[in-house]
Amino acid sequence: MPTCKDCTFYTPVNETTGNCSNLGSEVLADKDAGMCPRRTFQPRT
Ligand code: SF4
């Protein structure tokens, strides 16, 4: 299951949290990408 930390929009802040440049807010690293509020998960390349 991919999570926010696997997404191209994710920039880590620490082990558990990062910034989502798409939402413009913090998200949890292990948040299920299937639950992305904007449905804009994109795998990192
Ligand atoms: S775009 Fe969605 S899946 Fe990607 S980091 Fe932001 S909230 Fe997570």
Backbone and ligand atoms as CSV (ligand in chain L), in Angstrom:
chain,resi,resn,atom,element,x,y,z
A,1,MET,N,N,0.839,-1.195,0.000
A,1,MET,CA,C,0.000,0.000,0.000
A,1,MET,C,C,0.879,1.252,0.000
A,2,PRO,N,N,0.786,2.087,-1.017
A,2,PRO,CA,C,1.574,3.317,-1.010
A,2,PRO,C,C,1.041,4.301,0.024
A,3,THR,N,N,1.932,5.097,0.547
A,3,THR,CA,C,1.556,6.119,1.524
A,3,THR,C,C,2.096,7.470,1.055
A,4,CYS,N,N,1.783,8.497,1.799
A,4,CYS,CA,C,2.219,9.847,1.408
A,4,CYS,C,C,3.727,9.932,1.203
A,5,LYS,N,N,4.512,9.199,1.993
A,5,LYS,CA,C,5.962,9.303,1.834
A,5,LYS,C,C,6.441,8.760,0.483
A,6,ASP,N,N,5.593,8.032,-0.217
A,6,ASP,CA,C,5.934,7.502,-1.544
A,6,ASP,C,C,5.510,8.443,-2.666
A,7,CYS,N,N,4.951,9.574,-2.304
A,7,CYS,CA,C,4.352,10.483,-3.293
A,7,CYS,C,C,5.336,11.582,-3.698
A,8,THR,N,N,5.282,11.973,-4.942
A,8,THR,CA,C,6.186,12.987,-5.469
A,8,THR,C,C,5.978,14.353,-4.817
A,9,PHE,N,N,4.800,14.596,-4.245
A,9,PHE,CA,C,4.507,15.885,-3.620
A,9,PHE,C,C,4.991,15.969,-2.175
A,10,TYR,N,N,5.548,14.862,-1.661
A,10,TYR,CA,C,5.908,14.770,-0.247
A,10,TYR,C,C,7.355,15.167,-0.005
A,11,THR,N,N,7.568,16.052,0.969
A,11,THR,CA,C,8.920,16.395,1.425
A,11,THR,C,C,9.015,16.097,2.909
A,12,PRO,N,N,9.896,15.181,3.297
A,12,PRO,CA,C,9.963,14.800,4.703
A,12,PRO,C,C,10.383,15.945,5.608
A,13,VAL,N,N,9.788,16.013,6.780
A,13,VAL,CA,C,10.214,16.925,7.845
A,13,VAL,C,C,10.936,16.124,8.915
A,14,ASN,N,N,10.363,15.006,9.282
A,14,ASN,CA,C,11.005,14.073,10.213
A,14,ASN,C,C,10.528,12.664,9.871
A,15,GLU,N,N,10.754,11.733,10.801
A,15,GLU,CA,C,10.432,10.328,10.531
A,15,GLU,C,C,8.960,10.094,10.216
A,16,THR,N,N,8.092,10.877,10.850
A,16,THR,CA,C,6.669,10.563,10.786
A,16,THR,C,C,5.841,11.581,10.008
A,17,THR,N,N,6.420,12.734,9.715
A,17,THR,CA,C,5.655,13.837,9.147
A,17,THR,C,C,6.394,14.468,7.977
A,18,GLY,N,N,5.625,15.034,7.051
A,18,GLY,CA,C,6.229,15.765,5.949
A,18,GLY,C,C,5.266,16.815,5.434
A,19,ASN,N,N,5.758,17.594,4.483
A,19,ASN,CA,C,4.902,18.594,3.857
A,19,ASN,C,C,4.431,18.092,2.503
A,20,CYS,N,N,3.151,18.286,2.244
A,20,CYS,CA,C,2.596,17.985,0.926
A,20,CYS,C,C,2.507,19.299,0.153
A,21,SER,N,N,3.276,19.400,-0.921
A,21,SER,CA,C,3.296,20.650,-1.686
A,21,SER,C,C,2.022,20.834,-2.497
A,22,ASN,N,N,1.259,19.780,-2.620
A,22,ASN,CA,C,0.010,19.875,-3.355
A,22,ASN,C,C,-1.107,20.421,-2.459
A,23,LEU,N,N,-1.195,19.882,-1.237
A,23,LEU,CA,C,-2.196,20.377,-0.290
A,23,LEU,C,C,-1.753,21.665,0.375
A,24,GLY,N,N,-0.435,21.877,0.451
A,24,GLY,CA,C,0.085,23.025,1.172
A,24,GLY,C,C,-0.053,22.864,2.670
A,25,SER,N,N,0.031,21.625,3.149
A,25,SER,CA,C,-0.065,21.375,4.583
A,25,SER,C,C,0.740,20.141,4.939
A,26,GLU,N,N,0.872,19.915,6.248
A,26,GLU,CA,C,1.590,18.743,6.711
A,26,GLU,C,C,0.711,17.505,6.592
A,27,VAL,N,N,1.368,16.399,6.306
A,27,VAL,CA,C,0.679,15.114,6.258
A,27,VAL,C,C,1.540,14.091,6.990
A,28,LEU,N,N,0.930,12.975,7.349
A,28,LEU,CA,C,1.672,11.902,7.996
A,28,LEU,C,C,2.318,11.015,6.937
A,29,ALA,N,N,3.553,10.598,7.219
A,29,ALA,CA,C,4.306,9.774,6.278
A,29,ALA,C,C,3.568,8.493,5.912
A,30,ASP,N,N,2.872,7.911,6.915
A,30,ASP,CA,C,2.238,6.619,6.683
A,30,ASP,C,C,0.751,6.736,6.327
A,31,LYS,N,N,0.319,7.922,5.955
A,31,LYS,CA,C,-1.075,8.104,5.532
A,31,LYS,C,C,-1.314,7.354,4.214
A,32,ASP,N,N,-2.378,6.585,4.198
A,32,ASP,CA,C,-2.723,5.794,3.019
A,32,ASP,C,C,-2.953,6.704,1.805
A,33,ALA,N,N,-2.168,6.499,0.768
A,33,ALA,CA,C,-2.296,7.352,-0.420
A,33,ALA,C,C,-3.667,7.207,-1.079
A,34,GLY,N,N,-4.321,6.090,-0.826
A,34,GLY,CA,C,-5.669,5.891,-1.335
A,34,GLY,C,C,-6.686,6.835,-0.703
A,35,MET,N,N,-6.286,7.437,0.428
A,35,MET,CA,C,-7.153,8.380,1.124
A,35,MET,C,C,-6.744,9.823,0.851
A,36,CYS,N,N,-5.912,10.036,-0.151
A,36,CYS,CA,C,-5.458,11.385,-0.482
A,36,CYS,C,C,-6.668,12.291,-0.710
A,37,PRO,N,N,-6.745,13.426,0.002
A,37,PRO,CA,C,-7.924,14.294,-0.098
A,37,PRO,C,C,-8.209,14.764,-1.517
A,38,ARG,N,N,-7.167,14.951,-2.290
A,38,ARG,CA,C,-7.376,15.436,-3.659
A,38,ARG,C,C,-7.248,14.344,-4.709
A,39,ARG,N,N,-7.011,13.151,-4.252
A,39,ARG,CA,C,-6.827,12.035,-5.208
A,39,ARG,C,C,-5.704,12.340,-6.196
A,40,THR,N,N,-4.637,12.910,-5.677
A,40,THR,CA,C,-3.550,13.318,-6.571
A,40,THR,C,C,-2.247,12.596,-6.244
A,41,PHE,N,N,-2.340,11.418,-5.666
A,41,PHE,CA,C,-1.125,10.654,-5.417
A,41,PHE,C,C,-0.370,10.404,-6.727
A,42,GLN,N,N,0.926,10.702,-6.706
A,42,GLN,CA,C,1.798,10.361,-7.842
A,42,GLN,C,C,3.048,9.694,-7.291
A,43,PRO,N,N,3.321,8.462,-7.732
A,43,PRO,CA,C,4.497,7.769,-7.213
A,43,PRO,C,C,5.771,8.533,-7.537
A,44,ARG,N,N,6.706,8.525,-6.592
A,44,ARG,CA,C,8.028,9.094,-6.855
A,44,ARG,C,C,8.711,8.304,-7.961
A,45,THR,N,N,9.456,8.999,-8.767
A,45,THR,CA,C,10.180,8.296,-9.845
A,45,THR,C,C,11.639,8.109,-9.453
L,1,SF4,S1,S,-0.743,14.642,-2.857
L,1,SF4,FE1,FE,-1.986,13.298,-1.579
L,1,SF4,S2,S,-0.855,11.351,-1.510
L,1,SF4,FE2,FE,0.566,12.953,-2.193
L,1,SF4,S3,S,1.583,13.671,-0.316
L,1,SF4,FE3,FE,-0.157,14.992,-0.706
L,1,SF4,S4,S,-1.845,14.126,0.510
L,1,SF4,FE4,FE,-0.244,12.551,0.287
